[in-house]
Amino acid sequence: MKKIYVDADACPVKDEIIKVAIRHNISVLMVCNGGLRPFKNNLVKLVIVSEGADEADKWIYDNVKVNDIVVTSDIPLAANCIDKGAFVLKNNGLVLTDINIGNILATRNLMSDLRSFDPFLKGKNKVFTKADKGKFLNSLDNLITQK
């Protein structure tokens, strides 16, 4: 049975994940450094990892299995989970695969380098929209129902 692992600290679609998981009767592990309240539904487990950079990412990577679903915007974590045979979905609904992850990782690294040289590029993230939320819901539902 597939599980959904959520890099939950800054995830804007936690409520949507829970709704879809309940509809499909699939377990969800919300992994974070703290600050989230436990969830009322037994399908949703809160996993609190120790403080520190990338601790949630490490826990997800160590526990994810083939055909599980990982929801994250962390591109290096996504690449590692894809290598383990997991499905990876960004918060905006983009499904990351072994076909597109190389270009996405290269772009991420390039933008990181550019931001380190130009302070005016810092903090210019794309706004999360209702359309992103709708695309996310469709993508998650498709990942759960595919064989």
C-alpha positions as CSV (number, residue, x, y, z in Angstrom):
1,M,0.0,0.0,0.0
2,K,1.4,3.4,-1.0
3,K,2.1,6.0,1.7
4,I,2.3,9.8,1.3
5,Y,5.3,11.5,2.8
6,V,5.0,15.2,3.2
7,D,7.9,17.6,3.8
8,A,5.5,19.5,6.0
9,D,7.3,22.5,7.5
10,A,6.4,24.9,4.7
11,C,3.9,22.9,2.7
12,P,0.8,25.0,1.6
13,V,-1.3,22.0,0.6
14,K,-1.5,19.9,3.8
15,D,-5.3,20.2,4.0
16,E,-5.6,19.1,0.4
17,I,-3.4,16.1,1.0
18,I,-5.4,15.0,4.0
19,K,-8.7,15.2,2.0
20,V,-7.4,13.2,-0.8
21,A,-5.8,10.6,1.5
22,I,-9.0,10.1,3.5
23,R,-11.0,9.7,0.2
24,H,-8.5,7.0,-0.9
25,N,-7.8,5.5,2.5
26,I,-4.1,6.0,2.3
27,S,-1.6,6.8,5.1
28,V,0.1,10.2,5.3
29,L,3.2,11.0,7.3
30,M,3.6,14.7,7.9
31,V,7.3,15.2,8.6
32,C,8.5,18.4,10.3
33,N,10.8,20.0,12.9
34,G,7.8,20.8,15.1
35,G,5.2,23.5,15.2
36,L,2.3,21.4,13.8
37,R,-0.5,20.1,15.8
38,P,-1.4,16.4,15.7
39,F,-4.1,15.4,13.2
40,K,-7.4,14.0,14.2
41,N,-7.6,11.4,11.5
42,N,-5.8,8.1,12.2
43,L,-4.6,8.0,8.6
44,V,-2.4,11.1,9.2
45,K,0.6,10.7,11.4
46,L,2.8,13.6,12.6
47,V,6.5,12.8,12.6
48,I,8.6,15.4,14.5
49,V,12.3,15.2,13.7
50,S,15.2,16.9,15.6
51,E,16.0,20.5,14.9
52,G,18.6,21.0,12.2
53,A,19.0,21.6,8.5
54,D,17.5,18.9,6.3
55,E,16.5,16.5,9.2
56,A,13.0,16.1,7.8
57,D,14.5,15.4,4.4
58,K,16.8,12.8,5.8
59,W,13.9,11.1,7.6
60,I,11.8,11.0,4.5
61,Y,14.6,9.7,2.4
62,D,15.5,7.0,4.9
63,N,11.8,5.8,5.2
64,V,10.4,6.2,1.7
65,K,9.9,3.0,-0.4
66,V,9.2,2.2,-4.1
67,N,5.8,3.6,-5.3
68,D,5.3,5.8,-2.2
69,I,4.5,9.4,-2.9
70,V,6.6,12.3,-1.6
71,V,5.2,15.9,-1.5
72,T,8.1,18.4,-1.4
73,S,9.5,21.5,-3.0
74,D,13.0,20.5,-2.0
75,I,14.6,19.5,-5.3
76,P,17.6,17.5,-3.9
77,L,15.2,15.5,-1.7
78,A,13.0,14.9,-4.8
79,A,15.9,13.7,-6.8
80,N,17.0,11.2,-4.1
81,C,13.4,9.9,-3.7
82,I,13.0,9.4,-7.4
83,D,16.2,7.4,-7.4
84,K,14.6,5.1,-4.7
85,G,11.6,4.6,-7.0
86,A,9.1,7.0,-5.3
87,F,6.8,9.3,-7.0
88,V,7.4,13.0,-6.2
89,L,5.0,15.8,-6.4
90,K,5.7,19.5,-5.9
91,N,3.2,21.7,-4.0
92,N,2.2,23.3,-7.3
93,G,1.2,20.0,-8.8
94,L,4.3,19.4,-11.0
95,V,5.2,15.7,-11.0
96,L,8.9,15.2,-10.8
97,T,10.3,12.2,-12.7
98,D,13.6,10.8,-13.7
99,I,13.0,12.5,-17.1
100,N,12.6,16.1,-15.8
101,I,14.5,16.1,-12.5
102,G,18.0,16.6,-14.1
103,N,16.9,19.9,-15.7
104,I,15.0,21.0,-12.6
105,L,18.0,20.3,-10.4
106,A,20.4,22.1,-12.7
107,T,18.1,25.2,-12.8
108,R,17.8,25.1,-9.0
109,N,21.6,25.1,-8.7
110,L,22.0,27.9,-11.2
111,M,19.4,30.1,-9.5
112,S,21.0,29.4,-6.1
113,D,24.4,30.5,-7.5
114,L,22.8,33.6,-9.1
115,R,21.0,34.6,-5.8
116,S,24.3,34.2,-3.9
117,F,25.9,36.9,-6.3
118,D,22.9,39.2,-6.6
119,P,21.1,40.2,-3.4
120,F,18.3,41.7,-5.4
121,L,17.2,38.2,-6.5
122,K,16.7,37.0,-3.0
123,G,13.1,36.5,-1.9
124,K,11.6,36.6,-5.4
125,N,9.5,33.4,-5.2
126,K,6.5,32.6,-7.3
127,V,3.2,33.2,-5.6
128,F,1.1,30.1,-4.8
129,T,-2.2,30.3,-6.6
130,K,-5.6,28.6,-6.6
131,A,-4.7,27.2,-10.0
132,D,-1.6,25.6,-8.4
133,K,-3.8,24.1,-5.7
134,G,-6.2,22.6,-8.3
135,K,-3.3,21.2,-10.3
136,F,-1.8,19.7,-7.2
137,L,-5.1,18.0,-6.3
138,N,-5.4,16.5,-9.8
139,S,-1.8,15.3,-9.8
140,L,-2.0,13.7,-6.4
141,D,-5.3,12.0,-7.2
142,N,-3.7,10.6,-10.4
143,L,-0.6,9.4,-8.6
144,I,-2.7,7.5,-6.1
145,T,-5.0,5.9,-8.6
146,Q,-2.3,4.8,-11.1
147,K,-1.1,1.3,-10.8
